[in-house]
Amino acid sequence: MSHLKDDSGAKLGMWLFLFTELLLFGGLFLLYSAYLSRYPHEFSAAGRQLNVVFGTINTVVLLTSSLFVAMAVTAVQRGERRRTLWLLGGTILCAAIFMAIKYVEWSTKILHGIYPNSPHLAAGPPGESVFFSLYFMTTGIHGLHVLIGATLLTWVGSKVKRGAVHGGDYILLENSALYWHLVDLIWIFIFPLYYLIL
């Protein structure tokens, strides 16, 4: 009975934490909306400078990673340790691919003089500078969450390997999966707002 109590407490704590994360990104999205209404044409022009192919690939990569981590939870519930580890490995690989693409994207922009407070943006319309400042801030914070999530899943994977996380006690993996789903969900909002803006 106490085990169930512990699990429900851990789940509640995780949901409360996820709520604070939603508030953080919700604030960023509200800021985006406020500036979009002020600079609609500049935001549209700036959005067209982002690489839609990279954004689309990263969306598919994160959706795939969410599928893998959900399957990992099912696998651990069934006592399939090896399968759980393979699926967690797949999720972490997806995180690495996502970050590699984001690194290429950011590097390309910075090489072209597009970064917050750059002379290139300062010389252009103010709305464009605001767009890219929000873009770098939002995708930067999201990227940090991807790194944290991948580190967390690596740690949980080591516990699965040692048998500390198993079919009878998998709350750590379940909560880590919830966190990863949030990372995915936030990107689902970032992608259309920045990459598909008309």
C-alpha positions as CSV (number, residue, x, y, z in Angstrom):
1,M,0.0,0.0,0.0
2,S,2.8,2.4,0.9
3,H,4.4,1.6,-2.5
4,L,1.3,2.8,-4.2
5,K,1.3,6.0,-2.1
6,D,4.9,6.7,-3.0
7,D,4.1,6.3,-6.7
8,S,1.1,8.6,-6.6
9,G,3.1,11.2,-4.7
10,A,5.9,11.0,-7.3
11,K,3.4,11.2,-10.2
12,L,1.7,14.3,-8.6
13,G,5.1,15.9,-8.0
14,M,6.0,15.3,-11.7
15,W,2.7,16.7,-13.0
16,L,3.2,19.9,-10.8
17,F,6.7,20.3,-12.1
18,L,5.5,19.9,-15.7
19,F,2.9,22.5,-15.0
20,T,5.6,25.0,-14.1
21,E,7.4,24.1,-17.3
22,L,4.3,24.8,-19.3
23,L,4.0,28.2,-17.5
24,L,7.6,29.0,-18.6
25,F,7.0,28.2,-22.3
26,G,3.5,29.6,-22.2
27,G,5.0,32.9,-21.2
28,L,7.4,32.8,-24.1
29,F,4.6,32.0,-26.5
30,L,2.5,34.9,-25.1
31,L,5.5,37.2,-25.6
32,Y,5.8,35.9,-29.2
33,S,2.0,36.6,-29.8
34,A,2.3,40.1,-28.5
35,Y,5.2,41.0,-30.8
36,L,3.7,39.1,-33.7
37,S,0.6,41.4,-33.6
38,R,3.0,44.4,-33.5
39,Y,5.4,43.2,-36.3
40,P,3.4,40.7,-38.5
41,H,5.3,41.5,-41.7
42,E,8.8,41.4,-40.2
43,F,8.0,38.2,-38.3
44,S,6.8,36.6,-41.6
45,A,10.0,37.8,-43.5
46,A,12.2,36.5,-40.7
47,G,10.4,33.2,-40.4
48,R,11.1,32.6,-44.1
49,Q,14.9,32.7,-43.4
50,L,14.6,29.6,-41.2
51,N,15.2,26.1,-42.7
52,V,11.8,24.4,-42.9
53,V,13.5,21.1,-43.9
54,F,15.6,21.1,-40.7
55,G,12.5,22.0,-38.6
56,T,10.5,19.2,-40.2
57,I,13.2,16.6,-39.7
58,N,13.5,17.6,-36.1
59,T,9.8,17.3,-35.6
60,V,9.8,13.8,-37.0
61,V,12.8,12.9,-34.9
62,L,11.1,14.1,-31.7
63,L,7.8,12.4,-32.5
64,T,9.8,9.2,-33.1
65,S,11.6,9.6,-29.8
66,S,8.3,10.0,-27.9
67,L,7.1,6.8,-29.5
68,F,10.3,5.0,-28.4
69,V,10.1,6.2,-24.8
70,A,6.4,5.2,-24.6
71,M,7.3,1.8,-25.9
72,A,10.1,1.6,-23.3
73,V,7.6,2.1,-20.5
74,T,5.4,-0.7,-21.9
75,A,8.5,-2.9,-22.2
76,V,9.6,-2.4,-18.6
77,Q,6.1,-3.2,-17.4
78,R,6.4,-6.5,-19.2
79,G,9.8,-7.2,-17.7
80,E,11.6,-6.9,-21.0
81,R,14.8,-5.3,-19.8
82,R,16.8,-5.6,-23.0
83,R,14.0,-4.2,-25.1
84,T,13.6,-1.3,-22.7
85,L,17.3,-0.5,-22.9
86,W,17.2,-0.6,-26.7
87,L,14.2,1.7,-26.8
88,L,15.8,4.2,-24.4
89,G,18.9,4.1,-26.5
90,G,16.8,5.0,-29.5
91,T,15.2,7.9,-27.7
92,I,18.7,9.2,-26.6
93,L,19.9,8.8,-30.2
94,C,17.0,10.9,-31.4
95,A,17.9,13.5,-28.9
96,A,21.4,13.6,-30.2
97,I,20.2,13.9,-33.8
98,F,17.9,16.7,-32.8
99,M,20.7,18.6,-31.1
100,A,23.1,18.0,-34.0
101,I,20.6,19.5,-36.5
102,K,19.9,22.4,-34.1
103,Y,23.7,23.0,-33.9
104,V,24.0,23.1,-37.7
105,E,21.0,25.5,-37.8
106,W,22.3,27.9,-35.2
107,S,25.9,27.8,-36.6
108,T,24.6,28.7,-40.1
109,K,22.6,31.6,-38.7
110,I,25.4,32.9,-36.6
111,L,27.8,32.7,-39.6
112,H,25.4,34.8,-41.6
113,G,25.4,37.4,-38.8
114,I,22.0,36.5,-37.5
115,Y,22.1,36.3,-33.7
116,P,20.7,38.5,-30.9
117,N,22.1,42.1,-31.0
118,S,24.2,41.4,-34.1
119,P,25.1,44.4,-36.3
120,H,23.3,42.7,-39.2
121,L,20.0,42.6,-37.3
122,A,20.5,46.0,-35.8
123,A,20.7,47.4,-39.3
124,G,17.4,45.8,-40.4
125,P,13.8,46.3,-39.3
126,P,13.3,46.1,-35.5
127,G,10.6,43.3,-35.8
128,E,13.2,41.0,-37.4
129,S,15.6,41.5,-34.5
130,V,12.8,40.7,-32.1
131,F,11.8,37.6,-34.0
132,F,15.4,36.2,-33.9
133,S,15.9,37.1,-30.3
134,L,12.8,35.2,-29.4
135,Y,13.8,32.3,-31.7
136,F,17.2,31.9,-30.1
137,M,15.8,32.2,-26.6
138,T,12.9,29.8,-27.1
139,T,14.9,27.2,-29.0
140,G,17.8,27.6,-26.7
141,I,15.7,26.9,-23.6
142,H,14.0,24.0,-25.4
143,G,17.4,22.6,-26.5
144,L,18.5,22.7,-22.8
145,H,15.4,20.7,-21.9
146,V,16.3,18.1,-24.6
147,L,19.8,17.8,-23.1
148,I,18.4,17.5,-19.5
149,G,15.8,14.9,-20.8
150,A,18.5,12.8,-22.6
151,T,20.7,12.9,-19.5
152,L,17.8,11.9,-17.3
153,L,16.9,9.0,-19.6
154,T,20.5,7.8,-19.7
155,W,20.6,7.8,-15.9
156,V,17.2,5.9,-15.8
157,G,18.6,3.5,-18.4
158,S,21.6,2.7,-16.1
159,K,19.1,1.9,-13.3
160,V,17.1,-0.4,-15.7
161,K,20.4,-2.2,-16.6
162,R,21.2,-2.7,-12.9
163,G,17.6,-3.9,-12.2
164,A,16.7,-1.0,-9.9
165,V,14.0,0.0,-12.4
166,H,11.8,-3.0,-13.3
167,G,8.2,-4.2,-13.9
168,G,7.4,-3.8,-10.2
169,D,8.9,-0.4,-9.8
170,Y,9.1,1.8,-12.9
171,I,7.9,5.2,-11.7
172,L,11.3,6.8,-12.5
173,L,11.0,5.7,-16.1
174,E,7.4,6.7,-16.3
175,N,8.1,10.2,-14.9
176,S,11.1,10.6,-17.2
177,A,8.9,9.6,-20.2
178,L,6.3,12.3,-19.1
179,Y,9.1,14.9,-19.1
180,W,10.2,13.7,-22.5
181,H,6.7,13.9,-23.9
182,L,6.5,17.6,-22.7
183,V,9.8,18.4,-24.5
184,D,8.2,16.9,-27.7
185,L,4.9,18.8,-27.1
186,I,6.6,22.1,-26.7
187,W,8.5,21.6,-30.0
188,I,5.1,20.9,-31.7
189,F,4.2,24.5,-30.8
190,I,7.6,26.0,-31.6
191,F,7.8,24.5,-35.1
192,P,4.7,26.1,-36.6
193,L,5.1,29.4,-34.8
194,Y,8.7,30.0,-36.1
195,Y,9.1,27.8,-39.2
196,L,5.7,27.9,-40.8
197,I,4.7,31.5,-40.1
198,L,3.1,33.1,-43.2
